[in-house]
Amino acid sequence: SWGSTMTTAADQLRLLRALYLDEGPLTSEGNAQIRELMESVAPEQVWGVNAAAGPGDTVGLKNGWVPREDNGGLWTVNSVGYVAGDEREYLVAVLSDGQADYGGGIAMVEEAVLHVTGAMEGGTVPDAASPER
């Protein structure tokens, strides 16, 4: 499952660059197909990287989540993706392990996304529940 793959944030950013910056081996059609899938996930899975998006932004993401028996049932919760709009353009990868539960993992991932993108913008870090984000 995606949430339990052996990877690093750097690996995931290389994958995103290949898909969104056309730096990879896929054809334009292959990249477009994957981006279309990432930009049309089920509504209940629109979390994580999406926290950095503003109204009207394009978001492509892939999330992974799984309780890990080999880690005492603690959750691995990950979100990687792309946000683009008039005021922002990001490739973001947040990988977490050892989360107490699914909801808490999502909250931590979204907080990390907001901290990273807030630092890139040089401004304050908005609250994940803020209606502006």
N, C-alpha and C positions, 0 to 999 in steps of 0.2 A: 504494500500500500504506500501511497505517496508520503504519508506522514511518518513512515518508519524507514525511509530510504537512508542509506549512508551517503551523506553529502555535506557540503559546507555552504555558507552564505556566498563565498567567492565563486563556488561552482554554479550556484543558482544565478548569480549575476552574469556569469559567462553565458549561460543558457538564455537569459533574457536579452543580452546584447545580440546574440545570434538571431533571436526572433524579432526584436524590435528595432535593431540598428542594422539589420541585414549583414551581420558579420559572420554568419555561419554557412554551413554547407548546403542548406535547403534551398530549393528554388523559391522564387517570389510567391508562386502559388502555394507551396507548402507552408511558408511563413504565414501567408494570409489565412490559410485554413486554421492553423493553430491559434493565431491571434483572434480569429472569429470565435473559436471555442472558448478561449480565455476571457473574452469580452461579453460572453453570454451565459455565465454560470447561473445555476438555479438561485433564485432570490434569497433563500435561506443560507446560501454559502457566500453571500456578498458581505464579507467582513475582512479584517486584516488590512492589507494594503489599501483597500477602499477608504480607510479612515483618513487618508491624506487627500482625498478627492474633494473638489468643490462641485457645486451644481454645474451640470453641463460637461464635466470632464469625461474623457474616455478612460475607462479602467479595464485592464486585462489582468486576471489573477488566477492563481492556482493555490488552493489551500490544502493542507493535510492535517489530520488529527487522528490520534489513536491512543487508547490507554495501553501502556506497555507492561505486560505481565512480568517481563524480566527487569522491570524498574518498579516493582511493588505496586503496579496498577496506576502509577502516575502517568500523566498525559504528555505526549509530544504534540505540539500545536505549532504549525508553520504557515507562513503566508509569503508568497513571492509574486511580484507582478509589476505592472506598468501603470502610471497615472500621467495623463497629458491633458492640458487645457491651456487657456489663455494666460494663466498666471503660474503654471507649474508644469514640469515634466520630470518624472522620476522613474528610475528602475529601483525597486526595493526588494530586499530579501530579509526576512526575520525568521529564524529557526529557534525553537525553544524546546526544552525538555524538562521533565520534573514538575509539570503543572499539576496542581491538586485536582482540577476538573476541567472539563471542556470550556465552560463559560469563563472561568478565571484565566484559562490559557488564551482565549480570544481577547479578553480585556488587556492582558499583558502584551500580546502581540500588537494590538492597536496602539497602546501607549508607546511602545518602542517605535512604531512607524511614525507617530506624531513627533516624538523626540528627534528622530533622525531627520525627517523632512523639515521640522522647525529649525533645526540647526543649519540645514542647507540654505534655508531662506534667511537665516541671520536674525530671526525674530523670536517671539515668544512661542512657547509650546501650547497649542490650544487643547482644551479638554476634549476627550474622545466623544463626549456626549453633546458637544457644542453643535448647534444647528448650522453653523457656517461650514462645517466639515462633513 
